[in-house]
């Protein structure tokens, strides 16, 4: 199995009062990819990092194997969710993939 962890910050222009709603939409749609994307076993969106964190939110996913990370990244359902609910609002993306 592989964990695929992605972290983001909100863009500076995103108003504080909109952030919780945007995070809820991101969580709903990203977590909803389980069962739609082959090899994606689980997805958990993190919206309340500790104050020591360097990013505003994260997505922690588990995939069957390293090849599935590539499948996930280019899967049309994932691309559609990322383009509509994530990319317009975030910056400073960081990613870590590792085998378990």
C-alpha positions as CSV (number, residue, x, y, z in Angstrom):
1,X,0.0,0.0,0.0
2,X,0.9,3.6,-0.5
3,X,0.0,6.7,1.4
4,X,-0.3,9.8,-0.8
5,X,-0.4,13.0,1.3
6,X,-1.0,16.4,-0.2
7,X,-1.0,19.7,1.7
8,X,-2.1,23.2,0.6
9,X,-2.5,26.8,1.8
10,X,-5.3,29.0,0.8
11,X,-4.4,31.8,-1.7
12,X,-4.0,35.2,0.0
13,X,-7.1,36.5,-1.7
14,X,-9.5,33.9,-0.2
15,X,-11.6,35.6,2.4
16,X,-11.5,34.1,5.9
17,X,-15.2,33.7,6.2
18,X,-15.3,31.5,3.0
19,X,-12.5,29.1,4.1
20,X,-14.7,26.7,6.1
21,X,-17.2,26.4,3.3
22,X,-14.5,25.8,0.7
23,X,-12.8,23.2,2.9
24,X,-16.1,21.4,3.4
25,X,-16.6,21.2,-0.4
26,X,-13.1,20.0,-0.9
27,X,-13.5,17.3,1.8
28,X,-16.8,16.1,0.4
29,X,-15.6,15.8,-3.2
30,X,-12.1,14.5,-2.6
31,X,-13.3,11.9,-0.1
32,X,-16.1,11.0,-2.5
33,X,-13.5,9.8,-5.0
34,X,-13.2,6.5,-3.0
35,X,-15.0,3.9,-5.0
36,X,-14.7,5.9,-8.2
37,X,-10.9,5.9,-8.8
38,X,-9.4,2.4,-9.2
39,X,-6.9,1.6,-6.4
40,X,-8.0,4.5,-4.1
41,X,-8.8,2.7,-0.8
42,X,-9.3,5.7,1.5
43,X,-9.3,9.5,1.6
44,X,-9.4,11.8,4.6
45,X,-9.4,15.5,4.3
46,X,-7.7,17.4,7.3
47,X,-9.2,20.8,8.0
48,X,-7.9,21.5,11.5
49,X,-4.1,21.2,11.6
50,X,-2.3,22.2,14.8
51,X,-0.9,25.8,14.9
52,X,2.6,24.4,14.4
53,X,1.7,23.3,10.9
54,X,2.9,25.0,7.8
55,X,-0.2,24.3,5.7
56,X,-3.9,25.1,6.1
57,X,-5.2,21.7,5.0
58,X,-4.2,18.2,3.8
59,X,-5.5,15.2,2.1
60,X,-4.3,11.8,3.3
61,X,-5.1,8.9,0.9
62,X,-4.3,5.2,0.9
63,X,-3.8,3.5,-2.5
64,X,-3.2,-0.1,-3.3
65,X,0.3,0.5,-4.9
66,X,2.6,3.1,-6.4
67,X,1.2,2.8,-9.9
68,X,-2.3,3.8,-8.5
69,X,-0.9,7.2,-7.5
70,X,-0.4,7.9,-11.2
71,X,-3.8,6.6,-12.0
72,X,-5.4,8.7,-9.3
73,X,-3.6,11.9,-10.4
74,X,-4.8,11.6,-14.0
75,X,-8.2,10.0,-13.4
76,X,-11.0,12.2,-15.0
77,X,-13.1,12.3,-11.8
78,X,-10.1,13.4,-9.7
79,X,-9.0,16.0,-12.3
80,X,-12.6,17.4,-12.4
81,X,-12.8,17.7,-8.6
82,X,-9.3,19.3,-8.3
83,X,-10.1,21.8,-11.1
84,X,-13.4,22.8,-9.6
85,X,-13.0,22.6,-5.8
86,X,-9.3,22.8,-5.1
87,X,-7.0,24.5,-7.5
88,X,-8.8,27.8,-7.8
89,X,-8.4,28.4,-4.1
90,X,-5.1,27.0,-3.0
91,X,-1.3,27.5,-3.4
92,X,1.9,26.1,-1.9
93,X,1.1,22.5,-2.7
94,X,3.3,19.9,-1.1
95,X,3.1,16.2,-1.6
96,X,4.6,13.1,0.1
97,X,4.1,9.5,-1.2
98,X,5.4,6.5,0.7
99,X,4.9,2.8,0.9
100,X,3.5,1.1,4.0
